[in-house]
C-alpha cells in the first residue's frame, strides 16, 4: 500500500473513532494503533504560527500540526486569516513574502461593500466564494445603527446571539451552496499544481474556522488539536474586539457593547452544533467529506500527499 493510501486509511479511521461511528469490535481492534499514534503526537510541542500584521490580527499558517499517522502538516502551503482589506503597505510586503498564488474570500457582498476588497500584492486578486452568514452581518449593522439599547437587547440579548451563531454553524453543513464553496476550496488545496493558498472571511473565525477544522481533520490531525486551532481565534482577536466594544460605547452607539461578545468569540458549542449536524446528516466525518462535500478518494489522497510529510 502506498504511503498516501496508508495516510488516507488512517485519516478515515481516526475520523470514525472521533465521531464514534465504528462498531465496538472494530473500535477495540483499532484502539492500540490509534493510542500509539496519539502518544507520538502528544510528545511533540506545537506552536500556532501567527503571521504578524498591523491590518489583520488572525493570520496564521495552518501547517506544523502532527497527525495520527506520525506525520506533520507542511508549513507554507495553506494560510487562514481575517479580512485583508485594511493591510498596510508593510503588511502587503509581508504577505508578498508568503508566495501566495491564490486568495479565497468567503465574505458575502454586503461585507465587501462595508469593509472593502482585499489589499493584496500586485498580480494577486481574491476569488470571491461567499458562504452565507444567514444575514448576521446585516442584523449586526442594523442593531448598531439603531443606537437604541432596547432594540439592541431585543435583537442580540437573552441568548439570541448565541442561538444565531449555532444556526449559522449548522448551515455550514446543511446548505448545499455553502458545502460547494468549502469543497471547491479543498479541491484547490489538494491540487498539486496549486501554490500556497490563503482563505479568509471577515473575522477569520467562523467560516474560516470551520474550513480549517475540516481541513485539519481530513489530514488526520487529532480532533482535539483541530478544536484548539479553532478556539485560538479568541486569543488572537481578544484585544482588537475589546477595542471595538470600547469604541462603540464611547461613541454612544451601544450602551451595552458586551451584547456583541457572543458574535465576536468562537465557542466550543458553536463548533459542536456543526459537528452534531454533520453526524446527523452524514453519520461520520468521512461521510461528510465524501457525501456532503463530494470529495472522492483520489482527492483526499492528493490532499494527504501534498500537505502531510
DRENDO-1510 file (C-alpha; in Angstrom, 1 decimal, always signed):
<recs>
REC; n; res; u; v; w
REC; 1; UNK; +0.0; +0.0; +0.0 .
REC; 2; UNK; +1.4; +3.4; -0.9 .
REC; 3; UNK; +2.3; +6.0; +1.8 .
REC; 4; UNK; -0.6; +8.3; +0.6 .
REC; 5; UNK; -3.1; +5.4; +0.8 .
REC; 6; UNK; -1.9; +4.5; +4.3 .
REC; 7; UNK; -2.4; +8.0; +5.4 .
REC; 8; UNK; -5.8; +8.2; +3.9 .
REC; 9; UNK; -7.0; +5.0; +5.6 .
REC; 10; UNK; -5.6; +6.2; +8.9 .
REC; 11; UNK; -7.4; +9.5; +8.5 .
REC; 12; UNK; -10.7; +7.8; +7.8 .
REC; 13; UNK; -10.1; +5.6; +10.9 .
REC; 14; UNK; -9.3; +8.5; +13.1 .
REC; 15; UNK; -12.3; +10.4; +12.0 .
REC; 16; UNK; -14.6; +7.4; +12.5 .
REC; 17; UNK; -13.2; +6.9; +16.0 .
REC; 18; UNK; -13.6; +10.5; +16.9 .
REC; 19; UNK; -17.3; +10.5; +15.9 .
REC; 20; UNK; -18.0; +7.1; +17.4 .
REC; 21; UNK; -19.1; +5.6; +14.2 .
REC; 22; UNK; -17.2; +2.4; +14.2 .
REC; 23; UNK; -18.8; -0.8; +15.6 .
REC; 24; UNK; -17.5; -1.7; +19.1 .
REC; 25; UNK; -15.3; -4.6; +17.8 .
REC; 26; UNK; -13.7; -2.5; +15.1 .
REC; 27; UNK; -13.0; +0.3; +17.5 .
REC; 28; UNK; -11.5; -2.0; +20.0 .
REC; 29; UNK; -9.2; -3.6; +17.4 .
REC; 30; UNK; -8.1; -0.2; +16.2 .
REC; 31; UNK; -7.5; +1.3; +19.6 .
REC; 32; UNK; -3.9; +0.2; +20.1 .
REC; 33; UNK; -2.8; +1.7; +16.8 .
REC; 34; UNK; -4.7; +4.9; +17.4 .
REC; 35; UNK; -3.4; +5.1; +21.0 .
REC; 36; UNK; +0.2; +4.7; +19.9 .
REC; 37; UNK; -0.3; +7.4; +17.3 .
REC; 38; UNK; -1.8; +9.7; +19.9 .
REC; 39; UNK; +1.2; +9.0; +22.2 .
REC; 40; UNK; +3.6; +10.1; +19.4 .
REC; 41; UNK; +1.5; +13.2; +18.9 .
REC; 42; UNK; +1.5; +14.3; +22.5 .
REC; 43; UNK; +5.2; +14.1; +22.7 .
REC; 44; UNK; +5.5; +16.9; +20.1 .
REC; 45; UNK; +5.4; +20.5; +21.1 .
REC; 46; UNK; +3.3; +22.5; +18.7 .
REC; 47; UNK; +3.1; +26.2; +18.2 .
REC; 48; UNK; +0.4; +28.0; +16.2 .
REC; 49; UNK; +2.2; +30.1; +13.6 .
REC; 50; UNK; +0.8; +33.5; +13.5 .
REC; 51; UNK; +1.8; +35.9; +10.7 .
REC; 52; UNK; +2.1; +39.3; +12.5 .
REC; 53; UNK; +0.4; +42.1; +10.5 .
REC; 54; UNK; -0.9; +45.6; +11.5 .
REC; 55; UNK; -4.1; +45.5; +9.4 .
REC; 56; UNK; -5.2; +41.9; +10.3 .
REC; 57; UNK; -5.0; +40.1; +13.6 .
REC; 58; UNK; -5.9; +36.5; +12.9 .
REC; 59; UNK; -3.5; +35.4; +10.1 .
REC; 60; UNK; -1.9; +32.0; +10.6 .
REC; 61; UNK; +0.0; +29.3; +8.8 .
REC; 62; UNK; -2.1; +26.1; +9.1 .
REC; 63; UNK; +1.0; +23.9; +9.0 .
REC; 64; UNK; +3.0; +22.4; +11.8 .
REC; 65; UNK; +0.4; +20.2; +13.4 .
REC; 66; UNK; +1.1; +16.5; +14.0 .
REC; 67; UNK; -1.2; +13.8; +12.6 .
REC; 68; UNK; -2.4; +10.5; +13.9 .
REC; 69; UNK; +0.0; +8.8; +11.5 .
REC; 70; UNK; +3.0; +10.4; +13.0 .
REC; 71; UNK; +3.3; +12.8; +10.1 .
REC; 72; UNK; +3.2; +16.6; +10.2 .
REC; 73; UNK; +1.2; +19.2; +8.2 .
REC; 74; UNK; +3.6; +21.0; +5.9 .
REC; 75; UNK; +4.1; +24.7; +6.5 .
REC; 76; UNK; +4.0; +27.5; +3.9 .
REC; 77; UNK; +1.2; +25.9; +1.8 .
REC; 78; UNK; -2.1; +26.9; +3.5 .
REC; 79; UNK; -2.9; +30.1; +5.4 .
REC; 80; UNK; -6.1; +31.2; +7.2 .
REC; 81; UNK; -6.9; +34.8; +8.1 .
REC; 82; UNK; -9.4; +37.6; +8.8 .
REC; 83; UNK; -10.2; +40.2; +6.1 .
REC; 84; UNK; -7.2; +41.7; +4.3 .
REC; 85; UNK; -8.9; +45.0; +3.4 .
REC; 86; UNK; -7.0; +47.1; +5.9 .
REC; 87; UNK; -3.5; +45.9; +5.3 .
REC; 88; UNK; -0.7; +48.5; +5.4 .
REC; 89; UNK; +2.0; +48.7; +2.8 .
REC; 90; UNK; +4.3; +46.9; +5.1 .
REC; 91; UNK; +1.7; +44.2; +5.6 .
REC; 92; UNK; +1.4; +43.8; +1.8 .
REC; 93; UNK; +5.2; +43.3; +1.7 .
REC; 94; UNK; +4.9; +40.6; +4.4 .
REC; 95; UNK; +2.1; +38.9; +2.6 .
REC; 96; UNK; +4.1; +39.0; -0.7 .
REC; 97; UNK; +6.8; +37.0; +1.1 .
REC; 98; UNK; +4.3; +34.2; +1.6 .
REC; 99; UNK; +4.4; +33.4; -2.1 .
REC; 100; UNK; +0.6; +33.1; -2.3 .
REC; 101; UNK; -0.8; +32.1; -5.7 .
REC; 102; UNK; -4.5; +32.2; -4.6 .
REC; 103; UNK; -6.7; +34.0; -2.1 .
REC; 104; UNK; -10.2; +32.8; -1.4 .
REC; 105; UNK; -12.7; +35.2; +0.2 .
REC; 106; UNK; -15.7; +33.7; +2.0 .
REC; 107; UNK; -17.3; +37.1; +2.6 .
REC; 108; UNK; -20.8; +37.9; +1.2 .
REC; 109; UNK; -21.3; +41.0; -1.0 .
REC; 110; UNK; -22.6; +43.2; +1.9 .
REC; 111; UNK; -19.4; +42.6; +3.9 .
REC; 112; UNK; -17.3; +43.6; +0.9 .
REC; 113; UNK; -19.3; +46.8; +0.5 .
REC; 114; UNK; -18.8; +47.8; +4.1 .
REC; 115; UNK; -15.3; +46.5; +4.7 .
REC; 116; UNK; -13.8; +46.9; +1.3 .
REC; 117; UNK; -11.9; +44.5; -1.0 .
REC; 118; UNK; -8.7; +42.8; +0.0 .
REC; 119; UNK; -5.4; +44.8; -0.4 .
REC; 120; UNK; -3.1; +42.2; -1.9 .
REC; 121; UNK; +0.4; +42.2; -3.6 .
REC; 122; UNK; +0.5; +43.1; -7.2 .
REC; 123; UNK; -0.8; +40.4; -9.5 .
REC; 124; UNK; -2.9; +38.7; -6.9 .
REC; 125; UNK; -6.7; +39.0; -6.9 .
REC; 126; UNK; -9.0; +37.4; -4.4 .
REC; 127; UNK; -11.5; +34.8; -5.6 .
REC; 128; UNK; -15.0; +35.5; -4.2 .
REC; 129; UNK; -16.5; +32.4; -2.8 .
REC; 130; UNK; -19.3; +33.7; -0.5 .
REC; 131; UNK; -20.5; +31.5; +2.4 .
REC; 132; UNK; -23.9; +32.6; +3.9 .
REC; 133; UNK; -23.9; +34.1; +7.4 .
REC; 134; UNK; -27.8; +33.8; +7.5 .
REC; 135; UNK; -28.0; +37.6; +7.4 .
REC; 136; UNK; -25.9; +38.1; +10.6 .
REC; 137; UNK; -23.8; +40.9; +9.2 .
REC; 138; UNK; -26.9; +42.9; +8.2 .
REC; 139; UNK; -28.5; +42.2; +11.6 .
REC; 140; UNK; -25.4; +43.4; +13.3 .
REC; 141; UNK; -25.2; +46.6; +11.2 .
REC; 142; UNK; -28.9; +47.2; +11.9 .
REC; 143; UNK; -28.5; +46.7; +15.6 .
REC; 144; UNK; -25.6; +49.1; +15.9 .
REC; 145; UNK; -27.0; +51.7; +13.6 .
REC; 146; UNK; -30.2; +51.9; +15.6 .
REC; 147; UNK; -28.3; +53.3; +18.6 .
REC; 148; UNK; -31.3; +52.1; +20.7 .
REC; 149; UNK; -30.3; +50.0; +23.7 .
REC; 150; UNK; -33.8; +48.3; +23.8 .
REC; 151; UNK; -33.6; +47.4; +20.2 .
REC; 152; UNK; -30.1; +46.0; +20.6 .
REC; 153; UNK; -31.1; +44.0; +23.6 .
REC; 154; UNK; -34.2; +42.6; +21.7 .
REC; 155; UNK; -32.0; +41.6; +18.7 .
REC; 156; UNK; -29.0; +40.3; +20.5 .
REC; 157; UNK; -29.7; +39.7; +24.2 .
REC; 158; UNK; -31.3; +36.8; +26.1 .
REC; 159; UNK; -29.2; +34.1; +24.3 .
REC; 160; UNK; -30.4; +35.2; +20.9 .
REC; 161; UNK; -26.9; +36.0; +19.6 .
REC; 162; UNK; -25.6; +32.6; +20.7 .
REC; 163; UNK; -28.6; +30.8; +19.1 .
REC; 164; UNK; -27.9; +32.8; +15.9 .
REC; 165; UNK; -24.3; +31.6; +15.8 .
REC; 166; UNK; -25.3; +27.9; +16.3 .
REC; 167; UNK; -27.8; +28.2; +13.4 .
REC; 168; UNK; -25.0; +29.7; +11.2 .
REC; 169; UNK; -22.7; +26.8; +12.0 .
REC; 170; UNK; -25.4; +24.2; +11.2 .
REC; 171; UNK; -25.8; +25.8; +7.8 .
REC; 172; UNK; -22.1; +25.1; +7.1 .
REC; 173; UNK; -23.3; +21.5; +6.9 .
REC; 174; UNK; -26.9; +21.7; +5.7 .
REC; 175; UNK; -26.6; +24.3; +2.9 .
REC; 176; UNK; -25.6; +22.8; -0.5 .
REC; 177; UNK; -24.3; +26.2; -1.6 .
REC; 178; UNK; -22.0; +26.5; +1.5 .
REC; 179; UNK; -20.8; +23.0; +1.1 .
REC; 180; UNK; -20.0; +23.6; -2.5 .
REC; 181; UNK; -17.8; +26.6; -1.5 .
REC; 182; UNK; -15.9; +24.7; +1.1 .
REC; 183; UNK; -15.5; +21.7; -1.3 .
REC; 184; UNK; -14.1; +23.8; -4.1 .
REC; 185; UNK; -11.5; +25.2; -1.7 .
REC; 186; UNK; -10.5; +21.8; -0.5 .
REC; 187; UNK; -10.1; +20.6; -4.1 .
REC; 188; UNK; -7.9; +23.6; -4.9 .
REC; 189; UNK; -5.7; +23.0; -1.9 .
REC; 190; UNK; -5.3; +19.3; -2.9 .
REC; 191; UNK; -4.3; +20.3; -6.5 .
REC; 192; UNK; -0.6; +19.5; -6.9 .
REC; 193; UNK; -0.3; +22.4; -9.3 .
REC; 194; UNK; -1.8; +25.0; -6.9 .
REC; 195; UNK; +0.8; +27.0; -5.0 .
REC; 196; UNK; +0.3; +28.5; -1.5 .
REC; 197; UNK; -3.3; +29.4; -0.8 .
REC; 198; UNK; -5.0; +31.6; +1.8 .
REC; 199; UNK; -8.7; +31.7; +2.6 .
REC; 200; UNK; -10.5; +34.1; +4.9 .
REC; 201; UNK; -13.8; +35.7; +5.9 .
REC; 202; UNK; -14.3; +38.9; +7.9 .
REC; 203; UNK; -13.0; +37.9; +11.4 .
REC; 204; UNK; -11.3; +34.7; +10.3 .
REC; 205; UNK; -13.0; +32.7; +12.9 .
REC; 206; UNK; -16.3; +31.1; +11.8 .
REC; 207; UNK; -16.4; +30.3; +8.1 .
REC; 208; UNK; -12.6; +30.3; +8.1 .
REC; 209; UNK; -12.6; +28.4; +11.4 .
REC; 210; UNK; -14.9; +25.7; +10.0 .
REC; 211; UNK; -12.8; +25.4; +6.8 .
REC; 212; UNK; -9.7; +25.0; +8.9 .
REC; 213; UNK; -11.3; +22.4; +11.2 .
REC; 214; UNK; -12.5; +20.3; +8.2 .
REC; 215; UNK; -9.1; +20.5; +6.5 .
REC; 216; UNK; -7.1; +19.6; +9.6 .
REC; 217; UNK; -9.3; +16.6; +10.4 .
REC; 218; UNK; -9.2; +15.5; +6.8 .
REC; 219; UNK; -5.4; +15.4; +7.2 .
REC; 220; UNK; -5.8; +13.1; +10.2 .
REC; 221; UNK; -4.9; +15.8; +12.7 .
REC; 222; UNK; -6.4; +14.8; +16.1 .
REC; 223; UNK; -9.8; +16.3; +16.8 .
REC; 224; UNK; -8.7; +18.0; +19.9 .
REC; 225; UNK; -5.9; +19.7; +18.0 .
REC; 226; UNK; -8.3; +20.9; +15.3 .
REC; 227; UNK; -10.5; +22.3; +18.0 .
REC; 228; UNK; -7.6; +24.1; +19.6 .
REC; 229; UNK; -6.8; +25.7; +16.3 .
REC; 230; UNK; -10.4; +26.8; +16.0 .
REC; 231; UNK; -10.6; +28.2; +19.6 .
REC; 232; UNK; -7.3; +30.1; +19.2 .
REC; 233; UNK; -9.1; +32.8; +17.3 .
REC; 234; UNK; -10.3; +34.1; +20.7 .
REC; 235; UNK; -6.7; +34.6; +21.7 .
REC; 236; UNK; -5.7; +36.4; +18.5 .
REC; 237; UNK; -8.8; +38.6; +18.3 .
REC; 238; UNK; -9.4; +39.4; +22.0 .
REC; 239; UNK; -7.6; +42.8; +22.2 .
REC; 240; UNK; -8.9; +44.1; +18.8 .
REC; 241; UNK; -12.5; +43.0; +19.7 .
REC; 242; UNK; -12.3; +44.7; +23.1 .
REC; 243; UNK; -11.2; +47.9; +21.3 .
REC; 244; UNK; -14.2; +47.7; +19.0 .
REC; 245; UNK; -16.6; +47.3; +22.0 .
REC; 246; UNK; -14.9; +50.2; +23.8 .
REC; 247; UNK; -15.2; +52.4; +20.7 .
REC; 248; UNK; -18.9; +51.7; +20.3 .
REC; 249; UNK; -19.6; +52.5; +23.9 .
REC; 250; UNK; -17.5; +55.7; +23.8 .
REC; 251; UNK; -19.3; +56.8; +20.7 .
REC; 252; UNK; -22.7; +56.3; +22.2 .
REC; 253; UNK; -23.8; +53.8; +19.6 .
REC; 254; UNK; -24.1; +50.9; +22.1 .
REC; 255; UNK; -24.8; +51.3; +25.8 .
REC; 256; UNK; -24.0; +47.6; +26.3 .
REC; 257; UNK; -21.5; +46.5; +23.8 .
REC; 258; UNK; -21.0; +43.2; +25.6 .
REC; 259; UNK; -24.0; +42.1; +23.7 .
REC; 260; UNK; -21.5; +41.6; +20.8 .
REC; 261; UNK; -19.3; +39.2; +22.7 .
REC; 262; UNK; -21.1; +36.0; +21.6 .
REC; 263; UNK; -20.8; +37.2; +18.0 .
REC; 264; UNK; -17.1; +38.2; +18.4 .
REC; 265; UNK; -16.0; +34.9; +20.0 .
REC; 266; UNK; -15.7; +31.4; +18.8 .
REC; 267; UNK; -17.1; +28.8; +21.2 .
REC; 268; UNK; -17.0; +25.1; +21.6 .
REC; 269; UNK; -20.8; +24.8; +21.5 .
REC; 270; UNK; -20.9; +26.6; +18.1 .
REC; 271; UNK; -18.5; +24.1; +16.7 .
REC; 272; UNK; -20.4; +21.3; +18.4 .
REC; 273; UNK; -23.6; +22.5; +16.6 .
REC; 274; UNK; -21.9; +21.9; +13.3 .
REC; 275; UNK; -20.3; +18.6; +14.1 .
REC; 276; UNK; -23.6; +17.3; +15.6 .
REC; 277; UNK; -25.4; +18.3; +12.4 .
REC; 278; UNK; -22.6; +16.6; +10.4 .
REC; 279; UNK; -23.1; +13.4; +12.4 .
REC; 280; UNK; -26.9; +13.6; +12.0 .
REC; 281; UNK; -26.8; +14.2; +8.2 .
REC; 282; UNK; -23.8; +12.0; +7.2 .
REC; 283; UNK; -23.2; +9.6; +10.0 .
REC; 284; UNK; -19.5; +10.4; +10.3 .
REC; 285; UNK; -16.8; +12.9; +9.4 .
REC; 286; UNK; -15.7; +10.7; +6.5 .
REC; 287; UNK; -19.3; +10.7; +5.2 .
REC; 288; UNK; -19.4; +14.4; +5.3 .
REC; 289; UNK; -16.2; +14.6; +3.3 .
REC; 290; UNK; -17.4; +12.2; +0.6 .
REC; 291; UNK; -21.2; +12.6; +0.6 .
REC; 292; UNK; -21.5; +16.2; +1.9 .
REC; 293; UNK; -18.6; +17.8; +0.1 .
REC; 294; UNK; -18.4; +15.3; -2.8 .
REC; 295; UNK; -14.7; +14.6; -2.3 .
REC; 296; UNK; -13.6; +11.3; -3.8 .
REC; 297; UNK; -10.8; +9.1; -2.5 .
REC; 298; UNK; -8.4; +10.4; -5.2 .
REC; 299; UNK; -8.8; +14.0; -4.0 .
REC; 300; UNK; -8.4; +13.0; -0.3 .
REC; 301; UNK; -5.3; +11.1; -1.2 .
REC; 302; UNK; -3.9; +14.0; -3.1 .
REC; 303; UNK; -4.6; +16.2; -0.1 .
REC; 304; UNK; -2.6; +13.9; +2.1 .
REC; 305; UNK; +0.3; +13.6; -0.3 .
REC; 306; UNK; +0.6; +17.4; -0.8 .
REC; 307; UNK; +0.1; +18.6; +2.8 .
REC; 308; UNK; +1.5; +15.8; +5.1 .
REC; 309; UNK; +5.1; +14.9; +5.3 .
</recs>
